[in-house]
Amino acid sequence: MDNQDEDRQQESEANSFAAFLLIPEEILLERLKTLDLSDNKAYDRLCSDFGVSYGLMAYRFMLLGQKGEKYISVITK
């Protein structure tokens, strides 16, 4: 593994750590249950509630896997 691969691996690990720390799964899933998914501003509100960027929230959705699939419409509006 060269330095560039190591850097990418470290960045990926840091992003995962940040996503899990700042957006705990249990709290996110509970918040999603109360969110009006038909609202075009739902994703903005969700990011604001957790104080994170759109990119980090999208990454957290990816980490949810199947648990987050039914909520994916929130980030595609």
C-alpha positions as CSV (number, residue, x, y, z in Angstrom):
1,M,0.0,0.0,0.0
2,D,1.5,3.3,-1.0
3,N,1.1,6.7,0.9
4,Q,-1.8,7.8,-1.3
5,D,-3.7,4.6,-0.5
6,E,-3.0,4.9,3.2
7,D,-4.2,8.5,3.1
8,R,-7.4,7.5,1.4
9,Q,-7.9,4.7,4.0
10,Q,-7.3,7.1,6.9
11,E,-9.7,9.6,5.4
12,S,-12.4,7.0,5.0
13,E,-12.0,5.9,8.6
14,A,-12.1,9.5,9.8
15,N,-15.3,10.1,7.8
16,S,-16.9,7.0,9.2
17,F,-15.9,7.9,12.8
18,A,-17.3,11.4,12.3
19,A,-20.6,10.1,10.8
20,F,-21.1,7.7,13.7
21,L,-20.1,10.2,16.4
22,L,-22.1,13.2,15.1
23,I,-25.2,11.2,13.8
24,P,-25.9,8.3,16.1
25,E,-28.0,5.6,14.3
26,E,-30.7,5.3,16.9
27,I,-31.2,9.1,17.1
28,L,-31.2,9.4,13.4
29,L,-33.8,6.7,12.9
30,E,-36.0,8.2,15.5
31,R,-35.7,11.6,13.9
32,L,-36.5,10.2,10.5
33,K,-39.8,8.7,11.9
34,T,-41.0,12.1,12.8
35,L,-39.8,13.9,9.7
36,D,-42.3,15.0,7.1
37,L,-40.7,13.2,4.1
38,S,-43.0,15.1,1.6
39,D,-41.4,18.4,2.7
40,N,-38.8,19.5,0.2
41,K,-36.8,21.1,3.0
42,A,-36.7,17.9,5.1
43,Y,-33.1,17.1,4.2
44,D,-32.0,20.7,5.0
45,R,-33.8,20.5,8.3
46,L,-32.2,17.1,9.1
47,C,-28.7,18.4,8.4
48,S,-29.4,21.4,10.5
49,D,-30.7,19.4,13.4
50,F,-27.5,17.4,13.5
51,G,-25.3,20.3,12.6
52,V,-23.6,18.5,9.8
53,S,-23.0,19.0,6.1
54,Y,-25.1,17.5,3.3
55,G,-22.2,15.3,2.3
56,L,-21.7,13.8,5.8
57,M,-25.5,13.2,6.2
58,A,-25.5,11.5,2.7
59,Y,-22.6,9.4,3.8
60,R,-24.4,8.5,7.1
61,F,-27.4,7.3,5.0
62,M,-25.1,5.1,3.0
63,L,-23.7,3.6,6.3
64,L,-27.3,2.8,7.4
65,G,-27.7,0.4,4.5
66,Q,-31.1,-1.3,4.4
67,K,-32.2,0.5,7.5
68,G,-32.1,3.8,5.7
69,E,-33.5,2.7,2.3
70,K,-37.1,3.7,3.0
71,Y,-35.9,7.2,3.9
72,I,-33.6,7.7,0.9
73,S,-36.2,9.9,-0.8
74,V,-35.3,12.6,1.8
75,I,-31.8,13.1,0.2
76,T,-32.9,12.8,-3.4
77,K,-35.3,15.8,-3.4
